[in-house]
Amino acid sequence: MSIRTLVEINHDQLHALKWDVEFWENLVAQLGGTHYSSRLIEANGRPIDIGHGVRIIMQRHHSTECSVKSEYEEVKL
C-alpha cells in the first residue's frame, strides 16, 4: 500500500540532526512498517513526538487529499 507521511522537523534542531545519522536511518526504515502507524492510531489523530525535534503529523493513503494550514497559508498535498 502506498502511504504519504507528513513529518515536521523543528528548525532549531535541524542542524543537530546531521550528526545523528543512525536516528534518520531508523526513522526511515520504520516509516514503511507498522511501528509508527500503530502509534499514530493510538494517538487518535494527534502528532507523535519521535525525538530530536521530529514529529510525525499523519500518515494517509496517497490518494487521500489533505492539506496543511498555518496562520499564513494553506498548502494542499
Secondary structure as GFF3:
##gff-version 3
##sequence-region A 1 77
A	DSSP	beta_strand	3	9	.	.	.	ID=ss1
A	DSSP	alpha_helix	11	17	.	.	.	ID=ss2
A	DSSP	alpha_helix	21	31	.	.	.	ID=ss3
A	DSSP	alpha_helix	35	43	.	.	.	ID=ss4
A	DSSP	beta_strand	48	51	.	.	.	ID=ss5
A	DSSP	beta_strand	54	61	.	.	.	ID=ss6
A	DSSP	beta_strand	67	69	.	.	.	ID=ss7
A	DSSP	beta_strand	74	76	.	.	.	ID=ss8
###
